Amino acid sequence: MPSPFPGMNPYLENPALWSEVHNLLIVAIFDTLNPQLRPKYRAAIEQRVYQTSGEDSLLVGIPDVAVRRSQTALNREEQNIAVAVPPLQAMKVTIPMPETIRESYLEVREVATREVVTVIEVLSPKNKRSGEGRKAYEKKRHRVLGSLTNLVEIDLLRDGKPMPILNNNIKSDYRLLVSRGERRPKADLYAFNLQNVIPEFGLPLQLEDVEPIVNLQILLTELYDRASYDLVLDYSTGPVPPLSEIDAAWSNALLQEQRLR
């Protein structure tokens, strides 16, 4: 069963599901690009790794040996103290645990020189909210924008803070940014909403090359079918994150028309 939405399916944005969608989309772009890029270029899947804990803050861990030594020393001190009052009842609390995050992205390299010509990024929820995820991505973004490497930034998430552009008074649910190294600071921004079909874009390479067209709408439609998302998505309730009042009414009518509500 195909996705009921003409463009981006907002139910795929759920953080519990997005990691899988993100990885599948990266692989789908990889699969569709490489036959078009050869023999001059090759796309490769790379990973960015960073560590978070709690509310996306970086946790500097204490080695286990140091923890054991501290606890042992504390226990020795406690043995010499007479306790005159009954012990307090322990409270159940949650402590921040370190989490290693791996985010996949694509690099298009020239085969002969191995030079990175284009970077393709699909944003994750952690990239769009404050914390180590955004810091790690913005550091990478600044490095690319300060070079001649082309950048394609795919933002299919309504939630969170969009990546910065100058004079940004543009309001949209989703964004595709195509920044060609030789044209900076100018870039092409495709801003679109839930009701729109996801626009196609040309993948920038070197100046003399014909740009292959990337059709994200087709890739997401095929991904939806292959992953059998119709079996796991519950269209009887609203998506996470929630829709605006106007979009919720439009979505409700669309889903009722297709007898999914």
FENSUL-V71563 format. One record per residue. N is the residue number from 1. RES is the residue in three letters. SS is DSSP state (H for helix, E for strand, - for the rest). PHI is phi as a letter, one per 20 degrees, with the letter a starting at -180 (999 if undefined). PSI is psi as a letter, one per 30 degrees, with the letter a starting at -180 (* if undefined). Layout:
# FENSUL-V71563
{{N/RES/SS/PHI/PSI} {N/RES/SS/PHI/PSI}}
This chain:
# FENSUL-V71563
{{1/MET/-/999/k} {2/PRO/-/f/l} {3/SER/-/f/k} {4/PRO/-/f/f} {5/PHE/-/e/k} {6/PRO/-/f/f} {7/GLY/-/c/b} {8/MET/-/f/k} {9/ASN/-/e/j} {10/PRO/H/f/f} {11/TYR/H/f/f} {12/LEU/H/f/f} {13/GLU/H/e/f} {14/ASN/-/g/k} {15/PRO/H/g/f} {16/ALA/H/f/f} {17/LEU/H/d/f} {18/TRP/H/f/e} {19/SER/H/g/e} {20/GLU/H/f/e} {21/VAL/H/g/e} {22/HIS/H/g/e} {23/ASN/H/f/e} {24/LEU/H/f/e} {25/LEU/H/f/e} {26/ILE/H/g/e} {27/VAL/H/f/e} {28/ALA/H/f/e} {29/ILE/H/f/e} {30/PHE/H/g/e} {31/ASP/H/f/e} {32/THR/H/f/f} {33/LEU/H/e/e} {34/ASN/H/g/e} {35/PRO/H/f/f} {36/GLN/H/e/f} {37/LEU/H/e/f} {38/ARG/-/f/l} {39/PRO/-/e/f} {40/LYS/-/f/e} {41/TYR/E/c/l} {42/ARG/E/b/k} {43/ALA/E/e/k} {44/ALA/E/c/k} {45/ILE/E/e/k} {46/GLU/E/d/l} {47/GLN/E/c/k} {48/ARG/E/d/k} {49/VAL/E/c/k} {50/TYR/E/b/l} {51/GLN/E/d/k} {52/THR/E/c/l} {53/SER/E/b/l} {54/GLY/-/l/b} {55/GLU/-/e/h} {56/ASP/-/m/g} {57/SER/E/e/k} {58/LEU/-/f/k} {59/LEU/-/d/k} {60/VAL/-/e/j} {61/GLY/-/f/l} {62/ILE/-/e/k} {63/PRO/-/g/k} {64/ASP/H/g/e} {65/VAL/H/f/e} {66/ALA/H/f/e} {67/VAL/H/f/e} {68/ARG/H/f/e} {69/ARG/H/f/e} {70/SER/H/f/e} {71/GLN/H/f/e} {72/THR/H/f/e} {73/ALA/H/f/e} {74/LEU/H/f/e} {75/ASN/H/f/e} {76/ARG/H/f/e} {77/GLU/H/f/e} {78/GLU/H/f/f} {79/GLN/H/f/f} {80/ASN/-/e/g} {81/ILE/-/d/k} {82/ALA/-/e/k} {83/VAL/-/e/j} {84/ALA/-/e/f} {85/VAL/-/c/l} {86/PRO/-/f/k} {87/PRO/-/f/k} {88/LEU/-/f/l} {89/GLN/-/f/k} {90/ALA/-/f/k} {91/MET/-/d/k} {92/LYS/-/e/k} {93/VAL/-/c/l} {94/THR/-/d/k} {95/ILE/-/d/k} {96/PRO/-/f/k} {97/MET/-/d/k} {98/PRO/-/f/k} {99/GLU/E/c/k} {100/THR/E/e/k} {101/ILE/E/d/k} {102/ARG/E/c/j} {103/GLU/E/d/k} {104/SER/E/e/k} {105/TYR/E/b/l} {106/LEU/E/d/k} {107/GLU/E/c/k} {108/VAL/E/e/j} {109/ARG/E/d/k} {110/GLU/E/f/k} {111/VAL/-/f/e} {112/ALA/-/f/e} {113/THR/-/d/f} {114/ARG/-/m/g} {115/GLU/-/f/k} {116/VAL/E/f/j} {117/VAL/E/e/e} {118/THR/E/b/k} {119/VAL/E/d/k} {120/ILE/E/d/j} {121/GLU/E/d/k} {122/VAL/E/d/j} {123/LEU/-/f/k} {124/SER/-/d/l} {125/PRO/H/g/e} {126/LYS/H/f/f} {127/ASN/H/f/f} {128/LYS/H/d/g} {129/ARG/-/c/l} {130/SER/-/f/k} {131/GLY/-/p/a} {132/GLU/H/f/f} {133/GLY/H/f/e} {134/ARG/H/f/e} {135/LYS/H/g/e} {136/ALA/H/f/e} {137/TYR/H/f/e} {138/GLU/H/f/e} {139/LYS/H/f/e} {140/LYS/H/f/e} {141/ARG/H/f/e} {142/HIS/H/f/e} {143/ARG/H/f/e} {144/VAL/H/f/e} {145/LEU/H/f/f} {146/GLY/-/e/g} {147/SER/-/d/a} {148/LEU/-/e/g} {149/THR/-/f/k} {150/ASN/E/f/k} {151/LEU/E/c/k} {152/VAL/E/d/k} {153/GLU/E/d/j} {154/ILE/E/d/j} {155/ASP/E/d/j} {156/LEU/-/d/h} {157/LEU/-/c/k} {158/ARG/-/f/e} {159/ASP/-/f/l} {160/GLY/-/n/l} {161/LYS/-/e/k} {162/PRO/-/f/l} {163/MET/-/f/k} {164/PRO/-/f/k} {165/ILE/-/c/l} {166/LEU/-/f/k} {167/ASN/-/l/h} {168/ASN/-/e/i} {169/ASN/-/d/g} {170/ILE/-/e/k} {171/LYS/-/d/k} {172/SER/-/b/l} {173/ASP/-/f/e} {174/TYR/E/c/l} {175/ARG/E/b/k} {176/LEU/E/c/k} {177/LEU/E/d/k} {178/VAL/E/d/j} {179/SER/E/d/j} {180/ARG/-/e/k} {181/GLY/H/g/e} {182/GLU/H/e/f} {183/ARG/H/d/g} {184/ARG/-/f/k} {185/PRO/-/e/g} {186/LYS/-/f/k} {187/ALA/-/b/l} {188/ASP/E/d/k} {189/LEU/E/d/k} {190/TYR/E/d/j} {191/ALA/E/d/k} {192/PHE/E/b/l} {193/ASN/-/d/l} {194/LEU/-/g/e} {195/GLN/-/f/f} {196/ASN/-/e/l} {197/VAL/-/f/k} {198/ILE/-/f/k} {199/PRO/-/f/l} {200/GLU/-/f/l} {201/PHE/E/b/l} {202/GLY/E/e/k} {203/LEU/-/e/j} {204/PRO/-/f/k} {205/LEU/-/c/b} {206/GLN/-/e/l} {207/LEU/-/g/e} {208/GLU/-/e/f} {209/ASP/-/e/k} {210/VAL/-/f/k} {211/GLU/-/e/k} {212/PRO/-/f/k} {213/ILE/E/e/k} {214/VAL/E/d/j} {215/ASN/-/d/j} {216/LEU/H/f/e} {217/GLN/H/f/e} {218/ILE/H/f/e} {219/LEU/H/f/e} {220/LEU/H/f/e} {221/THR/H/f/e} {222/GLU/H/f/e} {223/LEU/H/f/e} {224/TYR/H/g/e} {225/ASP/H/f/e} {226/ARG/H/f/e} {227/ALA/-/e/f} {228/SER/-/l/h} {229/TYR/H/f/f} {230/ASP/H/f/f} {231/LEU/H/e/f} {232/VAL/-/d/f} {233/LEU/-/e/k} {234/ASP/-/d/j} {235/TYR/-/e/f} {236/SER/-/f/f} {237/THR/-/d/l} {238/GLY/-/f/l} {239/PRO/-/f/l} {240/VAL/-/d/k} {241/PRO/-/f/l} {242/PRO/-/f/l} {243/LEU/-/e/l} {244/SER/-/f/l} {245/GLU/H/g/e} {246/ILE/H/f/e} {247/ASP/H/f/e} {248/ALA/H/f/e} {249/ALA/H/f/e} {250/TRP/H/f/e} {251/SER/H/f/e} {252/ASN/H/f/e} {253/ALA/H/f/e} {254/LEU/H/f/e} {255/LEU/H/f/e} {256/GLN/H/f/e} {257/GLU/H/f/e} {258/GLN/-/e/g} {259/ARG/-/l/h} {260/LEU/-/d/f} {261/ARG/-/c/*}}
